[in-house]
């Protein structure tokens, strides 16, 4: 949940990357590895903020 809290509000969701509902479904089912993999999907459609 700490990693999820770091996501910006403008995070893009997609079927091939990150889905917020899927993340919360995995957390509710105590499927922590799947939840982390869902967060890994954020990089599919979102640029990494850096200078």
CHARMM internal coordinates of N, CA and C (Angstrom, degrees):
IC EDIT
DIST 1 N 1 CA 1.4450
DIST 1 CA 1 C 1.5293
ANGL 1 N 1 CA 1 C 110.21
DIST 1 C 2 N 1.3375
ANGL 1 CA 1 C 2 N 117.06
DIHE 1 N 1 CA 1 C 2 N -31.60
DIST 2 N 2 CA 1.4631
ANGL 1 C 2 N 2 CA 119.75
DIHE 1 CA 1 C 2 N 2 CA 179.14
DIST 2 CA 2 C 1.5294
ANGL 2 N 2 CA 2 C 110.63
DIHE 1 C 2 N 2 CA 2 C -63.00
DIST 2 C 3 N 1.3285
ANGL 2 CA 2 C 3 N 117.11
DIHE 2 N 2 CA 2 C 3 N -39.50
DIST 3 N 3 CA 1.4646
ANGL 2 C 3 N 3 CA 120.79
DIHE 2 CA 2 C 3 N 3 CA 177.95
DIST 3 CA 3 C 1.5256
ANGL 3 N 3 CA 3 C 110.38
DIHE 2 C 3 N 3 CA 3 C -67.33
DIST 3 C 4 N 1.3082
ANGL 3 CA 3 C 4 N 117.33
DIHE 3 N 3 CA 3 C 4 N -40.28
DIST 4 N 4 CA 1.4626
ANGL 3 C 4 N 4 CA 121.07
DIHE 3 CA 3 C 4 N 4 CA 178.25
DIST 4 CA 4 C 1.5219
ANGL 4 N 4 CA 4 C 110.75
DIHE 3 C 4 N 4 CA 4 C -60.64
DIST 4 C 5 N 1.3294
ANGL 4 CA 4 C 5 N 116.93
DIHE 4 N 4 CA 4 C 5 N -40.76
DIST 5 N 5 CA 1.4641
ANGL 4 C 5 N 5 CA 121.79
DIHE 4 CA 4 C 5 N 5 CA -179.36
DIST 5 CA 5 C 1.5295
ANGL 5 N 5 CA 5 C 112.24
DIHE 4 C 5 N 5 CA 5 C -62.08
DIST 5 C 6 N 1.3297
ANGL 5 CA 5 C 6 N 117.73
DIHE 5 N 5 CA 5 C 6 N -22.45
DIST 6 N 6 CA 1.4604
ANGL 5 C 6 N 6 CA 121.46
DIHE 5 CA 5 C 6 N 6 CA 179.85
DIST 6 CA 6 C 1.5299
ANGL 6 N 6 CA 6 C 113.53
DIHE 5 C 6 N 6 CA 6 C -81.58
DIST 6 C 7 N 1.3343
ANGL 6 CA 6 C 7 N 117.34
DIHE 6 N 6 CA 6 C 7 N -12.27
DIST 7 N 7 CA 1.4679
ANGL 6 C 7 N 7 CA 119.92
DIHE 6 CA 6 C 7 N 7 CA -179.36
DIST 7 CA 7 C 1.5230
ANGL 7 N 7 CA 7 C 110.17
DIHE 6 C 7 N 7 CA 7 C -69.58
DIST 7 C 8 N 1.3391
ANGL 7 CA 7 C 8 N 117.20
DIHE 7 N 7 CA 7 C 8 N 137.15
DIST 8 N 8 CA 1.4579
ANGL 7 C 8 N 8 CA 119.02
DIHE 7 CA 7 C 8 N 8 CA 175.79
DIST 8 CA 8 C 1.5265
ANGL 8 N 8 CA 8 C 110.84
DIHE 7 C 8 N 8 CA 8 C -69.29
DIST 8 C 9 N 1.3193
ANGL 8 CA 8 C 9 N 116.12
DIHE 8 N 8 CA 8 C 9 N 156.44
DIST 9 N 9 CA 1.4704
ANGL 8 C 9 N 9 CA 120.75
DIHE 8 CA 8 C 9 N 9 CA -179.67
DIST 9 CA 9 C 1.5194
ANGL 9 N 9 CA 9 C 111.93
DIHE 8 C 9 N 9 CA 9 C -63.55
DIST 9 C 10 N 1.3073
ANGL 9 CA 9 C 10 N 117.72
DIHE 9 N 9 CA 9 C 10 N -22.32
DIST 10 N 10 CA 1.4633
ANGL 9 C 10 N 10 CA 122.16
DIHE 9 CA 9 C 10 N 10 CA -177.16
DIST 10 CA 10 C 1.5198
ANGL 10 N 10 CA 10 C 113.42
DIHE 9 C 10 N 10 CA 10 C -90.77
DIST 10 C 11 N 1.3279
ANGL 10 CA 10 C 11 N 117.87
DIHE 10 N 10 CA 10 C 11 N 17.30
DIST 11 N 11 CA 1.4599
ANGL 10 C 11 N 11 CA 121.53
DIHE 10 CA 10 C 11 N 11 CA -179.75
DIST 11 CA 11 C 1.5250
ANGL 11 N 11 CA 11 C 110.03
DIHE 10 C 11 N 11 CA 11 C -62.69
DIST 11 C 12 N 1.3103
ANGL 11 CA 11 C 12 N 115.91
DIHE 11 N 11 CA 11 C 12 N 129.79
DIST 12 N 12 CA 1.4679
ANGL 11 C 12 N 12 CA 122.73
DIHE 11 CA 11 C 12 N 12 CA -178.73
DIST 12 CA 12 C 1.5241
ANGL 12 N 12 CA 12 C 109.57
DIHE 11 C 12 N 12 CA 12 C -83.39
DIST 12 C 13 N 1.3314
ANGL 12 CA 12 C 13 N 116.02
DIHE 12 N 12 CA 12 C 13 N 136.10
DIST 13 N 13 CA 1.4632
ANGL 12 C 13 N 13 CA 121.87
DIHE 12 CA 12 C 13 N 13 CA 176.13
DIST 13 CA 13 C 1.5253
ANGL 13 N 13 CA 13 C 109.16
DIHE 12 C 13 N 13 CA 13 C -105.14
DIST 13 C 14 N 1.3316
ANGL 13 CA 13 C 14 N 116.42
DIHE 13 N 13 CA 13 C 14 N 150.07
DIST 14 N 14 CA 1.4640
ANGL 13 C 14 N 14 CA 121.03
DIHE 13 CA 13 C 14 N 14 CA 175.18
DIST 14 CA 14 C 1.5207
ANGL 14 N 14 CA 14 C 109.45
DIHE 13 C 14 N 14 CA 14 C -156.20
DIST 14 C 15 N 1.3226
ANGL 14 CA 14 C 15 N 116.01
DIHE 14 N 14 CA 14 C 15 N 163.69
DIST 15 N 15 CA 1.4594
ANGL 14 C 15 N 15 CA 120.60
DIHE 14 CA 14 C 15 N 15 CA 178.65
DIST 15 CA 15 C 1.5255
ANGL 15 N 15 CA 15 C 111.95
DIHE 14 C 15 N 15 CA 15 C -68.60
DIST 15 C 16 N 1.3219
ANGL 15 CA 15 C 16 N 117.16
DIHE 15 N 15 CA 15 C 16 N -25.99
DIST 16 N 16 CA 1.4660
ANGL 15 C 16 N 16 CA 121.46
DIHE 15 CA 15 C 16 N 16 CA -178.50
DIST 16 CA 16 C 1.5184
ANGL 16 N 16 CA 16 C 113.22
DIHE 15 C 16 N 16 CA 16 C -93.94
DIST 16 C 17 N 1.3079
ANGL 16 CA 16 C 17 N 117.05
DIHE 16 N 16 CA 16 C 17 N -6.65
DIST 17 N 17 CA 1.4596
ANGL 16 C 17 N 17 CA 120.18
DIHE 16 CA 16 C 17 N 17 CA -176.95
DIST 17 CA 17 C 1.5142
ANGL 17 N 17 CA 17 C 111.07
DIHE 16 C 17 N 17 CA 17 C -127.63
DIST 17 C 18 N 1.3055
ANGL 17 CA 17 C 18 N 115.88
DIHE 17 N 17 CA 17 C 18 N -114.81
DIST 18 N 18 CA 1.4593
ANGL 17 C 18 N 18 CA 123.33
DIHE 17 CA 17 C 18 N 18 CA -173.46
DIST 18 CA 18 C 1.5249
ANGL 18 N 18 CA 18 C 111.37
DIHE 17 C 18 N 18 CA 18 C -97.55
DIST 18 C 19 N 1.3338
ANGL 18 CA 18 C 19 N 116.42
DIHE 18 N 18 CA 18 C 19 N 135.30
DIST 19 N 19 CA 1.4718
ANGL 18 C 19 N 19 CA 122.82
DIHE 18 CA 18 C 19 N 19 CA 173.14
DIST 19 CA 19 C 1.5313
ANGL 19 N 19 CA 19 C 107.59
DIHE 18 C 19 N 19 CA 19 C -130.28
DIST 19 C 20 N 1.3277
ANGL 19 CA 19 C 20 N 116.69
DIHE 19 N 19 CA 19 C 20 N 118.01
DIST 20 N 20 CA 1.4631
ANGL 19 C 20 N 20 CA 121.77
DIHE 19 CA 19 C 20 N 20 CA -177.92
DIST 20 CA 20 C 1.5242
ANGL 20 N 20 CA 20 C 111.50
DIHE 19 C 20 N 20 CA 20 C -57.57
DIST 20 C 21 N 1.3222
ANGL 20 CA 20 C 21 N 117.44
DIHE 20 N 20 CA 20 C 21 N -45.04
DIST 21 N 21 CA 1.4685
ANGL 20 C 21 N 21 CA 120.68
DIHE 20 CA 20 C 21 N 21 CA -179.24
DIST 21 CA 21 C 1.5235
ANGL 21 N 21 CA 21 C 111.70
DIHE 20 C 21 N 21 CA 21 C -61.85
DIST 21 C 22 N 1.3285
ANGL 21 CA 21 C 22 N 116.55
DIHE 21 N 21 CA 21 C 22 N -40.44
DIST 22 N 22 CA 1.4644
ANGL 21 C 22 N 22 CA 119.73
DIHE 21 CA 21 C 22 N 22 CA 178.22
DIST 22 CA 22 C 1.5308
ANGL 22 N 22 CA 22 C 110.49
DIHE 21 C 22 N 22 CA 22 C -63.38
DIST 22 C 23 N 1.3333
ANGL 22 CA 22 C 23 N 116.24
DIHE 22 N 22 CA 22 C 23 N -41.71
DIST 23 N 23 CA 1.4554
ANGL 22 C 23 N 23 CA 119.97
DIHE 22 CA 22 C 23 N 23 CA 178.64
DIST 23 CA 23 C 1.5267
ANGL 23 N 23 CA 23 C 110.61
DIHE 22 C 23 N 23 CA 23 C -57.32
DIST 23 C 24 N 1.3302
ANGL 23 CA 23 C 24 N 117.55
DIHE 23 N 23 CA 23 C 24 N -49.01
DIST 24 N 24 CA 1.4594
ANGL 23 C 24 N 24 CA 120.49
DIHE 23 CA 23 C 24 N 24 CA -178.75
DIST 24 CA 24 C 1.5270
ANGL 24 N 24 CA 24 C 112.45
DIHE 23 C 24 N 24 CA 24 C -68.30
DIST 24 C 25 N 1.3295
ANGL 24 CA 24 C 25 N 117.56
DIHE 24 N 24 CA 24 C 25 N -31.53
DIST 25 N 25 CA 1.4696
ANGL 24 C 25 N 25 CA 120.43
DIHE 24 CA 24 C 25 N 25 CA 174.89
DIST 25 CA 25 C 1.5313
ANGL 25 N 25 CA 25 C 110.35
DIHE 24 C 25 N 25 CA 25 C -63.43
DIST 25 C 26 N 1.3325
ANGL 25 CA 25 C 26 N 116.96
DIHE 25 N 25 CA 25 C 26 N -43.25
DIST 26 N 26 CA 1.4599
ANGL 25 C 26 N 26 CA 120.68
DIHE 25 CA 25 C 26 N 26 CA 179.05
DIST 26 CA 26 C 1.5265
ANGL 26 N 26 CA 26 C 111.49
DIHE 25 C 26 N 26 CA 26 C -65.77
DIST 26 C 27 N 1.3197
ANGL 26 CA 26 C 27 N 117.49
DIHE 26 N 26 CA 26 C 27 N -39.74
DIST 27 N 27 CA 1.4652
ANGL 26 C 27 N 27 CA 120.89
DIHE 26 CA 26 C 27 N 27 CA 177.59
DIST 27 CA 27 C 1.5293
ANGL 27 N 27 CA 27 C 109.95
DIHE 26 C 27 N 27 CA 27 C -62.75
DIST 27 C 28 N 1.3249
ANGL 27 CA 27 C 28 N 116.96
DIHE 27 N 27 CA 27 C 28 N -45.08
DIST 28 N 28 CA 1.4630
ANGL 27 C 28 N 28 CA 121.05
DIHE 27 CA 27 C 28 N 28 CA -179.44
DIST 28 CA 28 C 1.5242
ANGL 28 N 28 CA 28 C 111.77
DIHE 27 C 28 N 28 CA 28 C -62.53
DIST 28 C 29 N 1.3426
ANGL 28 CA 28 C 29 N 116.91
DIHE 28 N 28 CA 28 C 29 N -32.80
DIST 29 N 29 CA 1.4650
ANGL 28 C 29 N 29 CA 121.63
DIHE 28 CA 28 C 29 N 29 CA 179.99
DIST 29 CA 29 C 1.5319
ANGL 29 N 29 CA 29 C 111.89
DIHE 28 C 29 N 29 CA 29 C -88.86
DIST 29 C 30 N 1.3224
ANGL 29 CA 29 C 30 N 117.49
DIHE 29 N 29 CA 29 C 30 N 4.18
DIST 30 N 30 CA 1.4588
ANGL 29 C 30 N 30 CA 123.52
DIHE 29 CA 29 C 30 N 30 CA -178.52
DIST 30 CA 30 C 1.5359
ANGL 30 N 30 CA 30 C 111.86
DIHE 29 C 30 N 30 CA 30 C 60.25
DIST 30 C 31 N 1.3090
ANGL 30 CA 30 C 31 N 115.92
DIHE 30 N 30 CA 30 C 31 N 32.71
DIST 31 N 31 CA 1.4744
ANGL 30 C 31 N 31 CA 122.94
DIHE 30 CA 30 C 31 N 31 CA 176.14
DIST 31 CA 31 C 1.5297
ANGL 31 N 31 CA 31 C 107.20
DIHE 30 C 31 N 31 CA 31 C -96.63
DIST 31 C 32 N 1.3328
ANGL 31 CA 31 C 32 N 115.80
DIHE 31 N 31 CA 31 C 32 N 75.23
DIST 32 N 32 CA 1.4570
ANGL 31 C 32 N 32 CA 120.55
DIHE 31 CA 31 C 32 N 32 CA -171.24
DIST 32 CA 32 C 1.5200
ANGL 32 N 32 CA 32 C 113.32
DIHE 31 C 32 N 32 CA 32 C -67.95
DIST 32 C 33 N 1.3217
ANGL 32 CA 32 C 33 N 117.93
DIHE 32 N 32 CA 32 C 33 N -36.33
DIST 33 N 33 CA 1.4656
ANGL 32 C 33 N 33 CA 119.83
DIHE 32 CA 32 C 33 N 33 CA 178.03
DIST 33 CA 33 C 1.5293
ANGL 33 N 33 CA 33 C 110.18
DIHE 32 C 33 N 33 CA 33 C -63.85
DIST 33 C 34 N 1.3205
ANGL 33 CA 33 C 34 N 117.14
DIHE 33 N 33 CA 33 C 34 N -43.79
DIST 34 N 34 CA 1.4644
ANGL 33 C 34 N 34 CA 119.97
DIHE 33 CA 33 C 34 N 34 CA 178.37
DIST 34 CA 34 C 1.5268
ANGL 34 N 34 CA 34 C 111.13
DIHE 33 C 34 N 34 CA 34 C -64.58
DIST 34 C 35 N 1.3221
ANGL 34 CA 34 C 35 N 117.16
DIHE 34 N 34 CA 34 C 35 N -36.55
DIST 35 N 35 CA 1.4637
ANGL 34 C 35 N 35 CA 120.67
DIHE 34 CA 34 C 35 N 35 CA 177.61
DIST 35 CA 35 C 1.5310
ANGL 35 N 35 CA 35 C 110.10
DIHE 34 C 35 N 35 CA 35 C -63.87
DIST 35 C 36 N 1.3289
ANGL 35 CA 35 C 36 N 116.99
DIHE 35 N 35 CA 35 C 36 N -42.71
DIST 36 N 36 CA 1.4661
ANGL 35 C 36 N 36 CA 120.00
DIHE 35 CA 35 C 36 N 36 CA 178.15
DIST 36 CA 36 C 1.5301
ANGL 36 N 36 CA 36 C 111.04
DIHE 35 C 36 N 36 CA 36 C -65.82
DIST 36 C 37 N 1.3181
ANGL 36 CA 36 C 37 N 117.03
DIHE 36 N 36 CA 36 C 37 N -38.59
DIST 37 N 37 CA 1.4665
ANGL 36 C 37 N 37 CA 119.96
DIHE 36 CA 36 C 37 N 37 CA 177.18
DIST 37 CA 37 C 1.5223
ANGL 37 N 37 CA 37 C 110.55
DIHE 36 C 37 N 37 CA 37 C -64.24
DIST 37 C 38 N 1.3183
ANGL 37 CA 37 C 38 N 116.68
DIHE 37 N 37 CA 37 C 38 N -35.23
DIST 38 N 38 CA 1.4669
ANGL 37 C 38 N 38 CA 120.08
DIHE 37 CA 37 C 38 N 38 CA 177.19
DIST 38 CA 38 C 1.5321
ANGL 38 N 38 CA 38 C 109.40
DIHE 37 C 38 N 38 CA 38 C -63.98
DIST 38 C 39 N 1.3169
ANGL 38 CA 38 C 39 N 117.40
DIHE 38 N 38 CA 38 C 39 N -41.64
DIST 39 N 39 CA 1.4647
ANGL 38 C 39 N 39 CA 120.15
DIHE 38 CA 38 C 39 N 39 CA 176.81
DIST 39 CA 39 C 1.5214
ANGL 39 N 39 CA 39 C 111.34
DIHE 38 C 39 N 39 CA 39 C -65.10
DIST 39 C 40 N 1.3267
ANGL 39 CA 39 C 40 N 116.95
DIHE 39 N 39 CA 39 C 40 N -33.98
DIST 40 N 40 CA 1.4676
ANGL 39 C 40 N 40 CA 120.03
DIHE 39 CA 39 C 40 N 40 CA 175.66
DIST 40 CA 40 C 1.5303
ANGL 40 N 40 CA 40 C 110.79
DIHE 39 C 40 N 40 CA 40 C -59.77
DIST 40 C 41 N 1.3267
ANGL 40 CA 40 C 41 N 116.97
DIHE 40 N 40 CA 40 C 41 N -29.30
DIST 41 N 41 CA 1.4607
ANGL 40 C 41 N 41 CA 121.45
DIHE 40 CA 40 C 41 N 41 CA -179.78
DIST 41 CA 41 C 1.5098
ANGL 41 N 41 CA 41 C 113.87
DIHE 40 C 41 N 41 CA 41 C -66.63
DIST 41 C 42 N 1.3255
ANGL 41 CA 41 C 42 N 117.42
DIHE 41 N 41 CA 41 C 42 N -14.22
DIST 42 N 42 CA 1.4669
ANGL 41 C 42 N 42 CA 120.57
DIHE 41 CA 41 C 42 N 42 CA 179.10
DIST 42 CA 42 C 1.5211
ANGL 42 N 42 CA 42 C 110.11
DIHE 41 C 42 N 42 CA 42 C -58.70
DIST 42 C 43 N 1.3299
ANGL 42 CA 42 C 43 N 118.12
DIHE 42 N 42 CA 42 C 43 N -35.62
DIST 43 N 43 CA 1.4662
ANGL 42 C 43 N 43 CA 120.93
DIHE 42 CA 42 C 43 N 43 CA -176.77
DIST 43 CA 43 C 1.5256
ANGL 43 N 43 CA 43 C 112.55
DIHE 42 C 43 N 43 CA 43 C -70.22
DIST 43 C 44 N 1.3279
ANGL 43 CA 43 C 44 N 117.79
DIHE 43 N 43 CA 43 C 44 N -14.19
DIST 44 N 44 CA 1.4654
ANGL 43 C 44 N 44 CA 120.28
DIHE 43 CA 43 C 44 N 44 CA 179.79
DIST 44 CA 44 C 1.5282
ANGL 44 N 44 CA 44 C 112.01
DIHE 43 C 44 N 44 CA 44 C -64.51
DIST 44 C 45 N 1.3318
ANGL 44 CA 44 C 45 N 117.15
DIHE 44 N 44 CA 44 C 45 N -41.14
DIST 45 N 45 CA 1.4635
ANGL 44 C 45 N 45 CA 121.00
DIHE 44 CA 44 C 45 N 45 CA -172.37
DIST 45 CA 45 C 1.5189
ANGL 45 N 45 CA 45 C 114.64
DIHE 44 C 45 N 45 CA 45 C -122.58
DIST 45 C 46 N 1.3210
ANGL 45 CA 45 C 46 N 117.35
DIHE 45 N 45 CA 45 C 46 N 3.84
DIST 46 N 46 CA 1.4576
ANGL 45 C 46 N 46 CA 120.51
DIHE 45 CA 45 C 46 N 46 CA -176.87
DIST 46 CA 46 C 1.5273
ANGL 46 N 46 CA 46 C 110.01
DIHE 45 C 46 N 46 CA 46 C -124.77
DIST 46 C 47 N 1.3300
ANGL 46 CA 46 C 47 N 116.26
DIHE 46 N 46 CA 46 C 47 N 132.28
DIST 47 N 47 CA 1.4649
ANGL 46 C 47 N 47 CA 118.13
DIHE 46 CA 46 C 47 N 47 CA 176.88
DIST 47 CA 47 C 1.5219
ANGL 47 N 47 CA 47 C 110.52
DIHE 46 C 47 N 47 CA 47 C -69.02
DIST 47 C 48 N 1.2971
ANGL 47 CA 47 C 48 N 116.01
DIHE 47 N 47 CA 47 C 48 N 148.47
DIST 48 N 48 CA 1.4631
ANGL 47 C 48 N 48 CA 120.88
DIHE 47 CA 47 C 48 N 48 CA 178.30
DIST 48 CA 48 C 1.5227
ANGL 48 N 48 CA 48 C 107.53
DIHE 47 C 48 N 48 CA 48 C -81.84
DIST 48 C 49 N 1.3309
ANGL 48 CA 48 C 49 N 117.56
DIHE 48 N 48 CA 48 C 49 N 120.50
DIST 49 N 49 CA 1.4672
ANGL 48 C 49 N 49 CA 118.94
DIHE 48 CA 48 C 49 N 49 CA -179.38
DIST 49 CA 49 C 1.5188
ANGL 49 N 49 CA 49 C 111.20
DIHE 48 C 49 N 49 CA 49 C -70.86
DIST 49 C 50 N 1.3107
ANGL 49 CA 49 C 50 N 116.12
DIHE 49 N 49 CA 49 C 50 N 121.92
DIST 50 N 50 CA 1.4562
ANGL 49 C 50 N 50 CA 121.19
DIHE 49 CA 49 C 50 N 50 CA 176.37
DIST 50 CA 50 C 1.5157
ANGL 50 N 50 CA 50 C 108.16
DIHE 49 C 50 N 50 CA 50 C -156.94
DIST 50 C 51 N 1.3030
ANGL 50 CA 50 C 51 N 115.42
DIHE 50 N 50 CA 50 C 51 N 168.11
DIST 51 N 51 CA 1.4780
ANGL 50 C 51 N 51 CA 120.08
DIHE 50 CA 50 C 51 N 51 CA 178.83
DIST 51 CA 51 C 1.4996
ANGL 51 N 51 CA 51 C 111.05
DIHE 50 C 51 N 51 CA 51 C -88.38
END
COOR INIT
IC SEED 1 N 1 CA 1 C
IC BUILD
